[in-house]
Amino acid sequence: MFDELADGVYRRHYGFLALNVGVVVGDDAVLVV
């Protein structure tokens, strides 16, 4: 459960960082949207 939440937060945070540098890949793009 905790791992899933941590993974979600990590992916969301990584998604925003990726968006900032203009690179959005795979699942991160879905989460950013």
C-alpha positions as CSV (number, residue, x, y, z in Angstrom):
1,M,0.0,0.0,0.0
2,F,2.7,2.4,1.0
3,D,4.8,1.4,-1.9
4,E,1.9,2.1,-4.3
5,L,1.4,5.6,-2.8
6,A,5.1,6.4,-2.8
7,D,5.3,5.2,-6.5
8,G,2.3,7.4,-7.3
9,V,3.9,10.5,-5.7
10,Y,7.2,9.8,-7.3
11,R,5.7,9.4,-10.7
12,R,3.6,12.5,-10.3
13,H,6.6,14.6,-9.1
14,Y,8.7,13.1,-11.9
15,G,6.0,13.9,-14.4
16,F,6.0,17.6,-13.4
17,L,9.8,17.7,-13.7
18,A,9.6,16.1,-17.1
19,L,7.0,18.6,-18.2
20,N,9.3,21.4,-17.0
21,V,12.1,20.2,-19.3
22,G,9.7,19.5,-22.1
23,V,10.0,15.7,-21.9
24,V,7.0,13.7,-20.9
25,V,7.1,9.9,-21.3
26,G,4.6,7.1,-21.0
27,D,2.6,6.9,-17.7
28,D,4.0,10.2,-16.5
29,A,2.2,12.0,-19.3
30,V,-1.1,10.6,-18.2
31,L,-0.5,11.6,-14.5
32,V,0.5,15.1,-15.5
33,V,-2.7,15.5,-17.4
